[in-house]
Amino acid sequence: MLNQLLSKQHKRQFEIVNMLMSSATPTTTEFANQLKTTRQTIQTDIDELNAVITPHIIVQVDNQWQLIASAKLSLTSIHSQILSQSLSFNILETIFLGNVTTQQELLESALTSQATLYREIKNINAILNPLNIHLNTRKLIIEGDEFKVRSFFFQYFFEKYEFASVFVPDIELETFDKLITTFSKNNNVYFNQADLSFMEYNKLCILLKVSIQRLQQGYHIDLPGQATFTVDLDANLEREFFYNFKIPLSAKTYSEIFGLFYNQYYVVTIDALNHLCNIDAKYATLVDSIKQLISFVAEQPNIELTNQDDLLIALFNAVQAKDFIQFILLDKIGQFIATAQFENHRLFTDIVVKITELIAPGDCEESQLVGSLMYELIINCDSLYHELKHVTELQNLHIGFILNLPTNHINLLISDLQAMLPDAKLTVLNNLSLPALIKESAEFDVVVSNLHGLASQIHAPLLSLTTVYQFLNQSISESIFNA
């Protein structure tokens, strides 16, 4: 959906960058053939990219284009730099954040003509209207289904900035940390803060920024009546919240800012689930499929399911919540099956086959659902979890880190990984010069980085930060570190 908001030029520039990020080194002609354009257009695109992606640079060596990454800035920032040139993105963000109050201010902010601005807004609405989201140019507000508005802008800010710290002030992030701590402590049916990876925590901060921004503008979510959040706020947090955001932190506010965890058919009791099945046959069919899955798992050797009602509710909600919660917790569940290697443990392969057969019949968007259901099975079944741990042990690794992240983020990531790998030696290498890094890297089993261009220079396997996020919460097997 976000890709549709980009102009043809920016889509093409994204393709150029993504090809270079994948370590490809195409010629101008190969670029032109791949992107179905002219050599001159490719040259113009690269010239424009170099003007905006500094301190990174795209250079030509022996007629082949290469992306030279700077250690000063994460390569993922290139996407943000390209998106910052998009008129559609700038219009949406400016209006969402309430940075303009008149059409003249919007016109001056967009740095374009009135005709171009009108045409761009018309295109934005044509793309967003099917989602029941509308940009009202007379009032300069964003209207529509509030769940969908918040979900869309959550994805928008995550895609554009990736890290909440890029666009959220530190003082707000400190308040978000306290809100997440309170929410986790009172509502561990959703997650336990101690189990959150850095990336999941980061996504929750983006969620809070979007939700609070909408509340400040007077937009509310009607929460389903069958489920409510537990809230235990203290006076200090209430004062801090009001000081930063100028709205009171009541129990209703607290529920609304985490409201995207809800959907219309979220259930918390067996009675509620049975009632839902009685009024809608499609949910009765789904529940029957889930029960068959649970029975299949319970019949496996060495597997004991002690509370099948709780597991049934967890699996049902995992299916219902796939539109949003799964995106928040993508690092736990999104790539679970794709990355974990279970060839030596037939049980897990059999369960995946059964999930696909009964509940997720093969649509490409259902791959996350398979991972979600597998994850819920494992965390709700101790014996299944221990079977998984048995085949995914990692020991005595020496891991180096070269990360372009704020220090507190690096510390959180290291803490998460050390808890998962108590016998591993973890070393941050950020302060080393390149010659020293090349020399030292030979001492490590693996080096983790969010910088590109290092693979050809260091003497150790290089892991992306995304792979590490996945490992932290999915017990990924040792084969990944040898990939």
C-alpha positions in Angstrom: 0.0 0.0 0.0 2.8 2.5 0.9 4.6 1.6 -2.3 1.6 2.8 -4.3 2.0 6.3 -2.9 5.5 6.6 -4.5 6.0 8.2 -7.9 7.4 6.1 -10.7 10.7 7.8 -10.2 11.0 7.0 -6.5 9.8 3.4 -7.0 12.6 3.1 -9.6 15.2 4.6 -7.2 14.1 2.2 -4.5 14.7 -0.7 -6.9 18.2 0.6 -7.7 19.1 0.9 -4.0 17.6 -2.5 -3.1 19.6 -4.2 -5.9 22.8 -2.5 -4.7 22.0 -3.5 -1.1 21.8 -7.1 -2.1 25.5 -6.9 -3.1 24.6 -6.8 -6.8 27.0 -4.7 -9.0 25.1 -4.1 -12.2 26.1 -2.0 -15.2 24.0 0.9 -16.4 22.7 -1.2 -19.2 21.8 -4.0 -16.8 19.9 -1.5 -14.6 18.1 -0.2 -17.6 17.1 -3.6 -18.8 15.9 -4.7 -15.3 13.9 -1.6 -14.7 12.6 -1.2 -18.3 13.9 2.3 -18.7 16.8 4.1 -20.5 20.4 4.4 -19.6 20.1 8.2 -19.3 17.2 7.7 -16.8 19.3 5.4 -14.7 22.2 7.9 -14.7 19.8 10.7 -13.7 18.3 8.5 -10.9 21.8 7.7 -9.5 22.8 11.3 -9.6 19.7 12.3 -7.7 20.2 9.4 -5.2 23.7 10.6 -4.5 22.4 14.0 -3.7 20.1 12.7 -1.0 21.7 9.6 0.5 24.9 11.3 1.7 27.2 10.2 3.5 26.6 7.0 1.5 27.5 7.1 -2.1 26.9 5.1 -5.3 30.0 4.9 -7.5 31.0 3.2 -10.7 34.0 0.9 -10.8 34.9 -0.8 -14.0 31.5 0.1 -15.5 29.7 -1.6 -12.5 27.8 0.3 -9.9 28.5 -0.2 -6.2 27.0 1.2 -3.0 29.7 2.4 -0.7 28.3 2.6 2.9 29.3 5.1 5.5 30.0 3.9 9.0 28.4 7.1 10.2 24.8 6.2 9.3 22.8 3.0 9.0 22.2 2.0 5.5 18.5 1.6 6.2 18.4 5.4 6.5 18.7 5.5 2.7 15.0 4.4 2.5 14.1 7.3 4.8 16.1 9.7 2.8 14.4 8.7 -0.4 10.9 8.8 1.2 11.7 12.3 2.5 11.7 13.4 -1.2 8.2 12.0 -1.8 5.5 14.7 -2.1 2.8 12.2 -1.1 4.7 11.1 2.0 5.4 14.7 3.1 1.8 15.7 2.6 0.5 12.8 4.7 3.0 13.2 7.5 2.6 17.0 7.7 -1.2 16.7 8.1 -1.0 13.7 10.4 1.3 15.5 12.8 -0.8 18.6 12.7 2.1 20.8 11.4 -0.1 23.0 9.3 -3.5 24.6 10.0 -4.3 26.2 6.6 -4.2 25.2 3.0 -1.7 28.0 2.4 0.6 26.6 5.0 0.3 23.2 3.4 1.1 24.6 0.0 4.2 26.4 1.4 5.3 23.3 3.2 5.0 21.1 0.1 7.1 23.5 -2.0 5.0 22.9 -5.1 2.3 24.5 -7.1 -1.4 24.5 -6.1 -2.3 22.3 -9.2 0.4 19.7 -8.4 -0.7 19.7 -4.7 -4.3 19.2 -5.7 -3.4 16.4 -8.1 -1.2 14.6 -5.5 -3.9 14.8 -2.8 -6.5 13.4 -5.3 -4.1 10.5 -5.9 -3.5 9.9 -2.2 -7.3 9.7 -1.6 -7.8 7.3 -4.5 -5.3 4.9 -2.9 -6.5 5.3 0.7 -10.3 5.5 0.2 -10.6 1.6 -0.2 -9.1 1.5 3.4 -11.8 3.9 4.6 -9.2 6.6 5.1 -9.7 10.0 3.7 -7.6 13.2 3.6 -9.9 16.1 4.1 -8.2 19.1 2.4 -10.8 21.7 3.7 -10.2 20.9 7.4 -6.7 19.5 6.9 -7.5 16.4 8.8 -7.3 12.6 8.2 -10.7 10.9 8.7 -12.0 7.4 8.4 -12.0 4.1 10.3 -9.9 4.9 13.3 -8.4 1.4 13.6 -7.4 1.6 10.0 -6.0 5.1 10.3 -3.8 4.2 13.2 -2.7 0.9 11.6 -1.8 2.7 8.4 0.3 5.4 10.0 1.9 2.8 12.3 3.1 1.1 9.2 4.0 4.4 7.6 6.3 5.6 10.4 7.9 2.1 10.7 8.6 1.9 7.0 9.9 5.5 6.7 12.0 5.8 9.9 12.3 2.2 11.3 13.4 3.4 14.7 11.1 5.5 16.9 14.1 7.4 18.3 14.5 9.1 14.8 11.3 11.1 15.1 10.1 10.8 18.7 11.7 13.1 21.3 13.7 11.4 24.1 11.4 12.8 26.7 8.4 11.1 25.1 10.3 7.9 24.7 11.0 7.9 28.5 7.2 8.1 29.1 6.5 5.4 26.6 8.9 3.1 28.5 6.9 3.6 31.6 3.6 3.0 29.8 4.9 -0.2 28.2 6.2 -1.4 31.6 2.8 -0.8 33.2 0.9 -2.4 30.3 3.1 -5.5 30.3 2.8 -5.9 34.1 -1.0 -5.7 34.1 -1.7 -7.4 30.8 0.8 -10.2 30.2 -1.8 -12.0 28.1 -0.3 -9.8 25.3 3.4 -9.9 26.2 5.9 -9.9 29.0 8.2 -6.9 28.7 11.1 -9.1 29.8 10.6 -11.1 26.6 10.5 -8.2 24.2 13.3 -7.8 21.7 14.6 -4.3 21.0 12.7 -4.3 17.7 9.4 -5.2 19.3 9.9 -2.6 21.9 10.7 -0.1 19.1 7.5 -1.0 17.3 5.4 -0.5 20.5 6.9 3.0 20.8 5.8 3.8 17.3 2.4 2.5 18.1 2.1 4.8 21.1 3.3 7.8 19.2 0.6 7.2 16.5 -2.2 6.5 19.0 -1.4 9.5 21.3 -1.1 11.8 18.3 -4.7 10.8 17.3 -6.0 11.3 20.8 -4.4 14.7 20.9 -6.4 15.6 17.8 -9.7 14.3 19.3 -10.0 10.9 17.6 -11.1 7.9 19.7 -11.4 4.2 19.2 -14.5 2.3 20.3 -13.2 -0.7 22.1 -15.0 -4.0 21.9 -17.2 -4.5 25.0 -16.1 -8.1 25.7 -12.5 -7.3 26.7 -10.9 -4.5 28.7 -7.4 -3.8 29.7 -6.3 -4.0 33.3 -4.9 -0.6 34.4 -3.0 0.3 37.6 -1.6 3.8 37.0 0.3 5.9 39.6 0.0 9.6 40.1 3.6 10.3 38.9 3.0 8.7 35.6 -0.3 10.5 35.2 1.4 13.9 35.8 4.3 13.0 33.5 1.9 12.0 30.7 -0.2 15.1 31.0 2.9 17.3 31.0 4.2 15.8 27.8 1.0 15.3 25.8 -1.5 17.7 27.4 -4.2 15.1 27.7 -5.1 13.2 30.9 -4.0 9.6 31.4 -7.3 8.0 32.5 -8.1 4.3 32.4 -9.9 5.0 29.1 -6.9 6.8 27.6 -4.7 4.0 28.7 -6.9 1.4 26.9 -7.1 3.6 23.8 -3.4 4.1 23.3 -3.0 0.3 23.3 -6.3 -0.1 21.5 -4.9 -1.6 18.3 -4.3 -4.8 20.2 -8.0 -5.3 20.0 -10.2 -6.4 17.2 -13.9 -7.0 17.1 -13.7 -10.7 17.8 -11.0 -10.9 20.5 -12.1 -13.3 23.2 -10.8 -13.9 26.8 -13.1 -16.7 27.9 -14.4 -20.0 26.6 -18.0 -18.7 27.1 -17.3 -15.7 24.9 -15.7 -18.0 22.2 -18.7 -20.4 22.3 -21.1 -17.4 22.0 -19.2 -16.2 19.0 -19.4 -19.6 17.3 -23.2 -19.8 18.0 -23.8 -16.5 16.1 -21.4 -17.0 13.2 -20.8 -20.4 11.5 -17.5 -19.4 10.0 -16.0 -19.0 13.5 -17.4 -22.3 14.5 -15.6 -23.9 11.6 -12.4 -22.1 12.6 -12.7 -23.3 16.2 -13.3 -26.9 15.0 -10.1 -26.7 12.9 -8.1 -25.4 15.9 -9.4 -28.2 18.1 -8.3 -30.7 15.5 -4.8 -29.1 15.5 -4.7 -29.3 19.3 -5.7 -32.9 19.3 -3.0 -33.7 16.8 -0.3 -32.1 19.0 -1.7 -33.8 22.1 -1.4 -37.2 20.5 2.4 -36.8 19.8 4.9 -38.7 22.0 6.3 -36.9 25.0 3.8 -34.0 24.5 1.5 -33.0 27.3 -1.2 -30.3 27.0 -2.4 -29.4 30.5 -4.9 -26.6 29.7 -6.4 -27.0 26.2 -9.0 -24.3 26.8 -6.3 -21.6 27.3 -4.5 -22.9 24.2 -7.7 -22.8 22.1 -8.3 -19.2 23.1 -4.7 -18.2 22.4 -4.7 -19.9 18.9 -8.1 -18.3 18.0 -6.9 -14.8 19.0 -3.7 -15.4 17.0 -5.8 -15.9 13.9 -8.1 -13.0 14.6 -5.2 -10.6 15.4 -3.1 -11.3 12.4 -3.8 -7.9 10.8 -1.9 -6.0 13.5 -0.6 -7.8 16.5 1.4 -10.1 14.3 3.1 -7.1 12.7 4.0 -5.8 16.2 5.5 -9.1 17.1 6.9 -10.0 13.7 10.4 -10.6 15.1 9.0 -13.4 17.2 6.7 -15.1 14.7 6.9 -13.7 11.2 9.9 -15.7 10.0 9.7 -18.6 12.5 9.3 -21.4 10.1 11.4 -19.9 7.3 14.5 -19.5 9.6 14.3 -22.4 12.0 15.8 -25.7 10.8 13.8 -28.7 11.9 15.0 -31.4 9.4 16.3 -33.4 12.3 13.1 -33.2 14.4 10.2 -34.4 12.4 7.6 -33.4 15.0 7.8 -29.7 14.2 7.6 -30.3 10.4 4.5 -32.4 11.0 2.9 -29.7 13.1 3.6 -27.1 10.4 2.0 -29.4 7.8 -1.1 -29.8 10.0 -1.4 -26.0 10.6 -1.2 -25.4 6.8 -3.7 -28.2 6.1 -6.3 -27.1 8.7 -6.0 -23.3 9.1 -3.6 -21.6 6.7 -4.0 -23.2 3.3 -1.1 -21.6 1.5 -1.8 -17.9 0.6 1.4 -16.1 0.7 0.1 -13.7 3.4 -0.7 -16.7 5.6 3.0 -17.6 6.2 3.0 -15.2 9.1 -0.1 -16.9 10.4 1.6 -20.3 10.3 4.5 -18.8 12.4 2.1 -17.2 14.8 0.2 -20.4 15.5 3.5 -22.3 15.9 4.7 -19.7 18.3 1.5 -19.8 20.4 1.7 -23.6 20.5 5.3 -23.5 21.8 4.9 -20.8 24.4 1.7 -22.5 25.7 3.1 -26.0 25.9 6.1 -26.6 28.1 6.9 -30.0 26.7 6.8 -28.7 23.1 9.1 -25.8 24.2 11.6 -28.2 25.7 11.6 -30.3 22.6 12.4 -27.2 20.6 15.2 -26.2 23.0 16.7 -29.7 22.6 17.3 -29.2 18.9 18.3 -25.5 18.9 21.0 -25.2 21.5 23.8 -22.7 20.9 26.9 -22.5 23.1 30.2 -20.7 23.6 29.9 -18.3 20.7 32.1 -15.2 20.4 30.0 -12.5 18.8 31.1 -9.0 17.7 28.8 -6.1 17.1 29.2 -3.1 14.8 26.0 -1.1 15.1 24.9 2.3 14.1 22.3 2.7 16.9 21.9 4.8 20.0 23.9 3.5 23.0 20.8 2.6 25.0 19.5 0.6 22.1 22.8 -1.3 21.8 22.7 -2.0 25.5 19.2 -3.4 25.3 20.0 -5.6 22.3 23.2 -7.0 24.1 21.2 -7.6 27.2 18.5 -9.6 25.3 21.1 -11.7 23.5 23.2 -12.4 26.6 20.1 -13.7 28.4 19.4 -16.0 25.5 23.1 -17.1 25.3 24.6 -17.0 28.8 27.8 -18.8 27.7 28.4 -16.5 24.7 31.0 -13.7 24.7 29.5 -10.5 23.3 31.8 -7.6 22.3 30.9 -4.2 20.8 33.4 -3.2 18.2 32.1 0.3 17.3 35.2 2.2 18.5 37.7 0.2 16.4 39.2 1.7 13.3 38.7 -0.2 10.0 42.2 -1.7 10.0 41.8 -2.8 13.6 38.4 -4.2 12.9 39.7 -6.3 10.0 42.4 -7.7 12.2 40.1 -8.3 15.2 37.3 -9.9 13.3 39.2 -13.1 12.8 38.8 -13.8 16.5 34.9 -13.9 16.3 32.6 -16.7 15.3 30.2 -14.1 13.9 29.9 -10.4 13.5 26.5 -8.6 13.7 26.0 -5.3 12.0 23.4 -3.0 10.4 26.0 -1.5 8.1 26.5 -2.8 4.6 29.7 -3.1 2.7 31.5 -5.0 5.5 31.2 -8.5 4.2 34.2 -8.3 1.9 36.4 -6.7 4.6 36.1 -8.7 7.7 37.3 -12.2 8.5 34.1 -13.6 10.1 30.6 -14.5 9.0 28.4 -11.4 8.9 24.8 -11.4 10.3 22.2 -8.8 9.7 20.5 -7.2 12.7 17.2 -8.5 11.5 18.4 -12.1 11.8 19.5 -11.5 15.3 16.1 -10.0 16.2 14.5 -13.2 14.9 16.9 -15.4 16.9 16.3 -13.6 20.2 12.7 -14.7 20.4 12.5 -17.8 18.2 15.4 -20.1 19.3 16.7 -20.2 15.8 19.1 -23.1 15.2 22.9 -22.9 14.9 22.7 -23.4 11.1 21.7 -19.7 10.8 25.1 -18.7 12.2 26.8 -20.8 9.6 24.7 -19.4 6.7 
